[in-house]
């Protein structure tokens, strides 16, 4: 089982409990300003998880489709979508469904909260970019939000611990072969420890920009943080890529 097939379950929601809807709402407001799409536009949230961003986009007046591989997170998303504003679809970001509603149908595709770089090979990552292009209408816009490689390599914390209710969460981090790795152990008195891993490929702006170009996607702007800060290779915690599909 690949790490991303195991890690995005009930415990993922515990580990990232501090990432809340208010935070997502703030970032969505920034995205709306960047994309400048009319209300009612079609947006695909690729790797939507439990739906924080998809729900915020739907509440803002867009028609949203959320795609994710995790049935657990999709169930949580559906439970939160009381008014059924979002279309939720279980699927792999490397292969959008072939039902005809994913080909050149979206005014924008968003891929947020470090949902790019999960796979072993560059060819697999490139296929994700090709799926983004496939989903976009000609001239459609994209937002890809990833960690900034140089910043992570300079500042990551090798080990940390914290408590959530009656559970101890330990996280060990390291960089190896251009991947940032995280081992997460959840311990509770009277229970066996539960262990998960996360593994994300680190890309420089130059390399990722070339991959986008090869996929038929034009990079227009790069931000270094969720508040729209200018991108700096060494100081920016994020690398948020904005652009559009070529005709």
Rosetta silent file (secondary structure, phi, psi, omega in degrees, C-alpha in Angstrom):
SEQUENCE: XXXXXXXXXXXXXXXXXXXXXXXXXXXXXXXXXXXXXXXXXXXXXXXXXXXXXXXXXXXXXXXXXXXXXXXXXXXXXXXXXXXXXXXXXXXXXXXXXXXXXXXXXXXXXXXXXXXXXXXXXXXXXXXXXXXXXXXXXXXXXXXXXXXXXXXXXXXXXXXXXXXXXXXXXXXXXXXXXXXXXXXXXXXXXXXXXXXXXXXXXXXXXXXXXXXXXXXXXXXXXXXXXXXXXXXXXXXXXXXXXXXXXXX
SCORE:     score description
SCORE:     0.000 S_00000001
   1 L     0.000  129.623  176.972    0.000    0.000    0.000 S_00000001
   2 L   -70.436  155.336 -175.351    1.344    3.433   -0.959 S_00000001
   3 H   -58.953  -36.633 -176.345    1.632    5.991    1.819 S_00000001
   4 H   -77.194  -10.127  173.981   -1.132    8.177    0.361 S_00000001
   5 H   -86.060  -19.910 -178.144   -3.503    5.203    0.308 S_00000001
   6 H  -101.841  -36.870 -165.751   -3.054    4.685    4.056 S_00000001
   7 L   -78.835  -22.389 -173.971   -2.476    8.120    5.557 S_00000001
   8 L   -94.439   66.077  178.868   -5.615   10.008    4.511 S_00000001
   9 L  -124.989 -152.296 -177.887   -8.063    8.484    6.971 S_00000001
  10 H   -59.291  -39.637 -177.934   -9.587    9.328   10.338 S_00000001
  11 H   -68.554  -27.375  176.967   -6.205    9.986   11.926 S_00000001
  12 H   -59.007  -39.635  179.368   -5.321   12.511    9.219 S_00000001
  13 H   -66.043  -31.726  175.965   -8.163   14.700   10.501 S_00000001
  14 H   -72.375  -45.661 -176.920   -6.692   14.472   13.994 S_00000001
  15 H   -60.986  -39.474 -176.778   -3.138   15.229   12.868 S_00000001
  16 L  -108.731   34.287  179.770   -4.225   18.328   10.943 S_00000001
  17 L   -58.786  -30.002 -177.968   -6.975   19.397   13.324 S_00000001
  18 L   -72.937  -12.197  176.063   -5.402   22.863   13.516 S_00000001
  19 L   -88.435  102.725 -169.133   -6.154   23.438    9.810 S_00000001
  20 L  -110.453  178.168 -177.640   -9.681   24.791   10.089 S_00000001
  21 H   -68.202  -33.382  178.862  -12.439   26.166    7.889 S_00000001
  22 H   -61.232  -41.942  176.853  -11.663   29.764    8.828 S_00000001
  23 H   -61.515  -43.284  179.025   -8.143   29.358    7.427 S_00000001
  24 H   -64.334  -41.212 -179.934   -9.567   27.870    4.221 S_00000001
  25 H   -60.871  -39.846  179.630  -12.091   30.689    3.859 S_00000001
  26 H   -63.504  -45.818 -178.172   -9.302   33.265    4.081 S_00000001
  27 H   -67.607  -36.458  178.490   -7.215   31.574    1.387 S_00000001
  28 H   -62.604  -36.933  176.219  -10.238   31.160   -0.887 S_00000001
  29 H   -61.199  -39.201  176.454  -10.819   34.921   -0.740 S_00000001
  30 H   -64.814  -44.773 -179.325   -7.262   35.390   -1.960 S_00000001
  31 H   -60.350  -41.941  179.291   -7.783   32.826   -4.735 S_00000001
  32 H   -58.853  -41.466  178.616  -10.957   34.596   -5.877 S_00000001
  33 H   -67.584  -34.071 -179.823   -9.020   37.829   -6.218 S_00000001
  34 H   -73.958  -42.580 -174.906   -6.253   36.127   -8.174 S_00000001
  35 H   -78.602  -33.037  179.908   -8.471   34.198  -10.577 S_00000001
  36 L    53.868   46.864  177.916  -11.028   36.970  -11.177 S_00000001
  37 L   -94.101  143.255  176.201  -13.667   34.488  -12.319 S_00000001
  38 L   -66.936  150.135  176.156  -17.348   35.444  -12.523 S_00000001
  39 L   -59.491  144.863 -175.694  -19.661   33.838   -9.991 S_00000001
  40 L    93.333   -5.855  177.911  -21.135   30.630  -11.319 S_00000001
  41 L   -65.116  154.857  179.704  -17.854   29.538  -12.903 S_00000001
  42 E   -90.369  124.229 -178.762  -16.974   25.840  -12.835 S_00000001
  43 E  -126.332  133.729  174.509  -14.069   24.984  -10.494 S_00000001
  44 E  -103.433  122.213  172.304  -12.393   21.624   -9.916 S_00000001
  45 E   -97.410  100.551 -175.835  -10.762   21.092   -6.522 S_00000001
  46 E   -87.957  118.065 -169.232   -8.281   18.321   -7.324 S_00000001
  47 L    73.068   63.236 -172.794   -7.372   16.476   -4.107 S_00000001
  48 L   -80.352  -14.144 -179.744  -10.166   18.125   -2.153 S_00000001
  49 L    58.254 -134.646 -179.510   -9.679   16.081    1.024 S_00000001
  50 L   -82.476    6.139  167.017  -12.397   16.738    3.583 S_00000001
  51 L    93.103   13.499 -176.768  -13.648   19.629    1.503 S_00000001
  52 H   -57.352  -49.544 -176.558  -12.524   22.768    3.311 S_00000001
  53 H   -75.342  -39.458  179.730  -11.616   24.689    0.161 S_00000001
  54 H   -60.631  -42.764  179.970  -14.333   23.192   -2.036 S_00000001
  55 H   -67.119  -39.103  177.897  -17.027   24.200    0.442 S_00000001
  56 H   -65.023  -39.487  177.663  -15.615   27.713    0.768 S_00000001
  57 H   -66.173  -40.630  178.039  -15.576   28.094   -3.027 S_00000001
  58 H   -65.317  -41.571  178.347  -19.154   26.827   -3.261 S_00000001
  59 H   -63.838  -26.958  179.745  -20.281   29.211   -0.524 S_00000001
  60 L   -79.496   -8.968  174.995  -18.655   32.034   -2.504 S_00000001
  61 L   111.916   15.414  179.039  -20.925   31.298   -5.478 S_00000001
  62 L  -102.465  156.940  171.902  -19.005   28.892   -7.721 S_00000001
  63 E   -89.632  117.286 -167.966  -20.051   25.510   -9.100 S_00000001
  64 E  -119.670  137.281  169.371  -17.523   23.155   -7.539 S_00000001
  65 E  -116.188  129.146  177.324  -16.466   19.562   -8.148 S_00000001
  66 E  -111.484  128.468  179.266  -14.213   17.935   -5.553 S_00000001
  67 E  -119.340  132.893  176.572  -12.083   14.907   -6.429 S_00000001
  68 E  -153.759  153.714 -179.080  -10.132   12.846   -3.905 S_00000001
  69 L   -81.947  -22.147 -171.991   -8.770    9.319   -3.557 S_00000001
  70 L   -88.862  114.887  175.989   -9.760    8.922    0.100 S_00000001
  71 H   -65.879  -29.006  178.736  -13.285    7.595    0.765 S_00000001
  72 H   -66.254  -48.774 -178.890  -12.913    8.585    4.422 S_00000001
  73 H   -68.209  -35.872  176.947  -12.170   12.230    3.656 S_00000001
  74 H   -65.297  -36.730  176.306  -14.881   12.356    0.994 S_00000001
  75 H   -62.189  -42.253  177.310  -17.389   11.041    3.512 S_00000001
  76 H   -62.813  -40.238  179.113  -16.405   13.844    5.878 S_00000001
  77 H   -62.313  -44.309  179.881  -16.769   16.345    3.049 S_00000001
  78 H   -64.645  -37.541  178.586  -20.250   15.109    2.211 S_00000001
  79 H   -64.185  -33.973  179.551  -21.271   15.271    5.866 S_00000001
  80 H   -79.558  -19.761 -176.873  -20.171   18.909    5.989 S_00000001
  81 L   -89.553   72.107 -172.266  -21.956   19.757    2.727 S_00000001
  82 L   -62.543  -34.677 -177.996  -25.396   20.033    4.267 S_00000001
  83 L   -94.554    6.000  178.143  -26.953   21.793    1.275 S_00000001
  84 L    53.259   51.941 -179.812  -25.255   19.515   -1.276 S_00000001
  85 L   -82.156  -23.738 -171.014  -23.594   22.391   -3.088 S_00000001
  86 E  -111.966  142.586  170.518  -20.561   20.388   -4.250 S_00000001
  87 E   -89.167  119.510 -177.581  -20.260   17.370   -6.529 S_00000001
  88 E  -103.927  131.104 -175.734  -17.954   14.906   -4.757 S_00000001
  89 E  -133.784  127.834  174.628  -16.095   12.307   -6.826 S_00000001
  90 E   -83.090  124.532 -178.665  -13.738    9.547   -5.659 S_00000001
  91 L  -173.353  166.405 -178.565  -10.794    9.355   -8.016 S_00000001
  92 E   -94.095  134.091 -177.592   -7.035    9.467   -8.562 S_00000001
  93 L   -67.867  -12.365  176.291   -5.504   12.803   -9.556 S_00000001
  94 L   -84.701   -8.959 -175.885   -3.417   10.979  -12.171 S_00000001
  95 E  -152.679   89.224  177.554   -6.540    9.804  -14.018 S_00000001
  96 L   -64.416  151.703 -179.157   -9.649   11.974  -14.051 S_00000001
  97 L   -55.406  150.689 -176.862  -12.904   10.120  -14.743 S_00000001
  98 L   -99.502   28.262 -175.463  -13.712    9.371  -18.371 S_00000001
  99 L   -88.276    5.619  175.834  -17.404   10.281  -18.123 S_00000001
 100 L    89.870  -12.565  179.676  -17.108   13.391  -20.291 S_00000001
 101 L   -94.708    8.587 -179.766  -17.717   15.907  -17.513 S_00000001
 102 L  -120.044    2.849 -178.041  -14.000   16.333  -16.810 S_00000001
 103 L  -104.452  112.692  179.499  -12.677   17.181  -20.275 S_00000001
 104 L    52.489   43.126 -176.335  -12.318   20.926  -20.964 S_00000001
 105 L  -110.370  -13.355 -169.214  -15.168   21.599  -18.543 S_00000001
 106 E  -111.511  138.639  174.492  -13.625   23.792  -15.852 S_00000001
 107 E   -75.289  -24.591  177.740  -12.906   27.492  -15.747 S_00000001
 108 E  -153.886  148.228  170.859  -10.320   26.797  -13.035 S_00000001
 109 E  -123.156  129.910  176.782   -8.567   23.867  -11.362 S_00000001
 110 E  -117.358  140.274  178.804   -7.111   24.271   -7.866 S_00000001
 111 E  -134.378  102.512 -162.437   -4.662   21.870   -6.221 S_00000001
 112 L  -120.966  165.397  173.696   -4.072   23.088   -2.674 S_00000001
 113 L    58.274   49.449  176.092   -2.384   22.370    0.671 S_00000001
 114 L    54.388   59.108  177.309    0.625   20.499   -0.764 S_00000001
 115 L  -106.151   15.563  178.196   -1.319   17.968   -2.828 S_00000001
 116 L  -121.128  138.038  177.909    1.308   17.792   -5.581 S_00000001
 117 L   104.690   17.053 -174.500    4.458   15.648   -5.507 S_00000001
 118 L   -75.505  -18.199 -163.262    3.100   12.496   -3.859 S_00000001
 119 L  -101.435  166.862 -173.504    4.426    9.980   -6.363 S_00000001
 120 L   -69.486  -38.440 -170.422    7.672    8.117   -6.939 S_00000001
 121 L  -115.582  154.544  175.313    8.479    9.375  -10.433 S_00000001
 122 H   -64.530  -31.003  178.265    8.506   12.687  -12.231 S_00000001
 123 H   -62.026  -38.918  177.812    6.417   11.098  -14.973 S_00000001
 124 H   -67.210  -41.673  177.393    3.603   10.503  -12.477 S_00000001
 125 H   -63.130  -40.748  179.516    3.782   14.087  -11.225 S_00000001
 126 H   -62.843  -35.984  178.484    3.773   15.303  -14.825 S_00000001
 127 H   -62.766  -32.971  175.255    0.664   13.240  -15.490 S_00000001
 128 H   -61.840  -43.571  177.930   -1.103   15.203  -12.746 S_00000001
 129 H   -62.958  -37.306  177.631   -0.294   18.409  -14.616 S_00000001
 130 H   -66.147  -34.261  176.735   -1.644   16.846  -17.802 S_00000001
 131 H   -68.423  -36.586  175.809   -4.869   15.995  -15.975 S_00000001
 132 H   -62.094  -45.868  178.368   -5.142   19.621  -14.863 S_00000001
 133 H   -62.153  -42.743 -179.307   -4.739   20.731  -18.465 S_00000001
 134 H   -60.426  -38.205 -178.091   -7.255   18.149  -19.631 S_00000001
 135 H   -74.296  -23.850 -175.416   -9.869   19.394  -17.162 S_00000001
 136 E   -81.443  143.192  166.360   -9.457   23.059  -18.065 S_00000001
 137 E   -67.110  153.945  172.686  -11.292   24.875  -20.792 S_00000001
 138 E   -53.242  128.182 -175.983   -8.891   26.601  -23.238 S_00000001
 139 E    84.082   -1.530  178.644   -7.727   29.694  -21.372 S_00000001
 140 E   -66.144  156.864 -172.578   -8.872   28.212  -18.051 S_00000001
 141 E  -104.014  156.313  175.504   -6.906   29.117  -14.917 S_00000001
 142 E  -136.080  153.931  171.215   -5.071   27.020  -12.340 S_00000001
 143 E  -132.357  121.309  176.448   -3.714   27.415   -8.809 S_00000001
 144 E  -121.012  121.619 -174.138   -1.168   24.910   -7.490 S_00000001
 145 E  -112.542  110.361 -179.157   -0.075   25.377   -3.872 S_00000001
 146 E  -129.177  166.031  175.055    3.104   23.553   -2.811 S_00000001
 147 E   -73.009  149.693  179.017    5.804   23.904   -0.187 S_00000001
 148 L   -86.215  117.469 -169.555    8.864   25.938   -1.150 S_00000001
 149 H   -57.201  -49.963 -175.683   11.780   23.513   -1.426 S_00000001
 150 H   -63.820  -41.970  179.624   14.614   25.808   -0.332 S_00000001
 151 H   -62.899  -44.958 -179.347   12.713   27.151    2.661 S_00000001
 152 H   -62.095  -44.164 -178.479   11.788   23.655    3.838 S_00000001
 153 H   -64.334  -30.823 -177.834   15.346   22.397    3.521 S_00000001
 154 H   -84.896  -25.270 -167.315   16.642   25.351    5.552 S_00000001
 155 H  -124.716   -5.013 -172.814   14.001   25.459    8.303 S_00000001
 156 L   -63.957  148.892 -179.127   12.318   22.090    8.833 S_00000001
 157 L   -96.168  118.830 -174.613   12.150   20.776   12.413 S_00000001
 158 L   -61.745  -33.103 -176.620   13.543   17.205   12.632 S_00000001
 159 E  -149.512  140.801  175.290   11.312   16.161   15.523 S_00000001
 160 E  -151.119  157.019  176.164    8.277   17.489   17.380 S_00000001
 161 E  -137.615  148.831  175.616    5.593   16.243   19.758 S_00000001
 162 E  -155.680  161.742  179.484    2.179   17.538   20.770 S_00000001
 163 E  -109.264  137.392  170.769   -0.937   16.332   22.530 S_00000001
 164 E  -125.704  108.388 -175.041   -4.420   16.159   21.057 S_00000001
 165 L    57.401 -118.721 -179.056   -6.922   15.208   23.744 S_00000001
 166 L  -102.580   20.949 -177.704   -5.569   11.950   25.211 S_00000001
 167 E  -116.866  142.200  174.745   -3.245   11.196   22.301 S_00000001
 168 E  -103.032  124.652 -179.924    0.441   11.970   21.830 S_00000001
 169 E  -110.645  117.565  177.722    1.446   12.817   18.252 S_00000001
 170 E  -109.608  136.478 -178.326    5.148   12.523   17.399 S_00000001
 171 E  -130.203  122.444  176.698    6.471   13.711   14.032 S_00000001
 172 E  -112.469  132.570 -173.802    9.947   12.981   12.644 S_00000001
 173 E  -126.993  143.900  174.363   11.022   14.802    9.471 S_00000001
 174 E  -158.206  158.076  177.077   13.927   14.439    7.054 S_00000001
 175 E  -111.887  130.163 -178.989   14.890   15.251    3.474 S_00000001
 176 E  -149.802  129.927  176.694   16.303   12.501    1.258 S_00000001
 177 L    52.419   43.936  177.082   16.727   12.223   -2.528 S_00000001
 178 L    69.142   13.539  173.834   14.725   15.426   -3.141 S_00000001
 179 E  -113.688  138.615  168.969   11.776   14.175   -1.064 S_00000001
 180 E   -94.952  127.244 -174.502   10.674   15.626    2.256 S_00000001
 181 E  -114.624  147.341  175.285    9.567   12.777    4.501 S_00000001
 182 E  -138.645  128.191  172.013    7.497   12.721    7.655 S_00000001
 183 E  -107.506  125.996 -175.799    6.893    9.783   10.008 S_00000001
 184 E  -116.732  127.486  177.900    3.924   10.282   12.300 S_00000001
 185 E  -120.874  127.098  178.269    3.285    8.148   15.388 S_00000001
 186 E  -111.270  122.060 -177.016    0.039    8.416   17.354 S_00000001
 187 E  -120.886  138.881  176.622    0.098    6.944   20.861 S_00000001
 188 E  -140.800  136.161 -178.631   -2.721    6.455   23.343 S_00000001
 189 L   -55.533  130.441  178.238   -2.543    4.710   26.692 S_00000001
 190 L    86.343   -0.074 -179.218   -3.779    1.139   26.404 S_00000001
 191 L  -126.631  155.620  174.893   -3.587    1.058   22.580 S_00000001
 192 L   -71.074  141.305  176.833   -0.961    0.050   20.054 S_00000001
 193 L   -60.604  146.459  176.369    0.829    3.021   18.417 S_00000001
 194 E  -112.856  129.951 -173.804   -0.381    3.932   14.932 S_00000001
 195 E  -120.221  135.332  178.259    2.288    4.960   12.417 S_00000001
 196 E  -133.526  157.474  173.162    1.898    6.869    9.142 S_00000001
 197 E  -126.488  153.862  171.130    4.282    8.360    6.623 S_00000001
 198 E  -131.576  143.797 -174.948    4.057   11.295    4.253 S_00000001
 199 E  -149.111  117.947 -174.962    6.417   11.821    1.326 S_00000001
 200 E  -130.372  131.895  178.997    6.417   14.783   -1.056 S_00000001
 201 E   -73.032  134.672  177.124    8.825   15.575   -3.903 S_00000001
 202 L   -94.522  127.494  179.222   10.529   18.955   -3.629 S_00000001
 203 L  -121.976  141.441  170.945   10.723   20.938   -6.859 S_00000001
 204 L   -76.522  161.443  177.681   12.469   24.194   -7.622 S_00000001
 205 H   -61.313  -37.690 -178.637   10.482   26.902   -9.364 S_00000001
 206 H   -64.123  -45.810 -178.535   12.604   26.450  -12.483 S_00000001
 207 H   -67.842  -45.629 -179.004   11.943   22.718  -12.748 S_00000001
 208 H   -66.823  -35.489  176.378    8.254   22.978  -11.950 S_00000001
 209 H   -62.698  -40.110  178.038    7.881   25.870  -14.386 S_00000001
 210 H   -66.928  -38.368  177.697    9.416   23.747  -17.154 S_00000001
 211 H   -63.859  -41.591  177.730    7.073   20.862  -16.315 S_00000001
 212 H   -60.730  -45.922 -179.515    4.085   23.198  -16.533 S_00000001
 213 H   -60.598  -43.527  179.473    5.221   24.466  -19.916 S_00000001
 214 H   -63.951  -27.494 -179.965    5.667   20.912  -21.222 S_00000001
 215 L   -86.437    0.594 -179.253    2.130   20.121  -20.046 S_00000001
 216 L    82.272   29.003  178.954    0.656   23.053  -21.972 S_00000001
 217 E  -121.285  132.892 -177.176    0.216   25.273  -18.936 S_00000001
 218 E  -101.491  126.208  178.220    1.539   28.833  -18.780 S_00000001
 219 E   -86.857  121.262 -177.967    2.840   30.162  -15.455 S_00000001
 220 E  -102.672  -34.454 -171.684    1.799   33.781  -14.920 S_00000001
 221 E  -154.311  148.043  175.825    2.493   34.520  -11.247 S_00000001
 222 E  -130.372  128.961  175.430    4.083   32.995   -8.151 S_00000001
 223 E  -110.909  154.143 -177.111    3.219   33.924   -4.572 S_00000001
 224 L  -101.783   -0.503 -179.139    5.223   33.005   -1.485 S_00000001
 225 L  -166.475  169.998 -175.253    2.406   32.751    1.052 S_00000001
 226 L   -70.350  -13.290  176.742   -1.320   32.556    1.635 S_00000001
 227 L   -93.413    8.353  179.930   -1.557   36.313    2.083 S_00000001
 228 L    83.236   21.383  179.841   -0.278   37.002   -1.434 S_00000001
 229 L   -65.630  151.091  176.384    3.291   37.753   -0.369 S_00000001
 230 E   -62.759  147.233 -178.160    5.957   38.036   -3.051 S_00000001
 231 L   -82.616  132.173  173.358    7.866   34.830   -3.711 S_00000001
 232 L  -129.783  127.176 -172.394   11.429   34.542   -2.457 S_00000001
 233 L   -55.695  -36.847 -175.511   13.324   31.319   -3.131 S_00000001
 234 L   -96.633  -31.836 -170.143   14.880   31.152    0.323 S_00000001
 235 L  -100.206  -18.355 -174.940   12.421   32.996    2.591 S_00000001
 236 L   -82.694  129.725  178.188    8.956   32.053    1.311 S_00000001
 237 L   -73.087  -26.118 -177.887    7.252   29.111    3.052 S_00000001
 238 E  -119.963  164.311  171.020    4.982   28.404    0.066 S_00000001
 239 E  -133.224   96.589 -174.786    5.230   28.360   -3.709 S_00000001
 240 E  -103.273  113.110 -171.695    1.745   29.167   -5.031 S_00000001
 241 E  -100.077  127.903  176.479    1.633   28.932   -8.823 S_00000001
 242 E  -119.303  140.996  177.885   -0.988   30.729  -10.908 S_00000001
 243 E  -174.184 -161.046 -177.006   -1.421   30.393  -14.625 S_00000001
 244 E  -147.027  161.322  174.465   -3.614   29.240  -17.446 S_00000001
 245 E   -78.136  137.376  174.305   -4.038   26.538  -20.028 S_00000001
 246 L   -70.045  161.611 -179.038   -2.751   27.399  -23.473 S_00000001
 247 L   -69.283    0.000    0.000   -5.227   27.403  -26.330 S_00000001
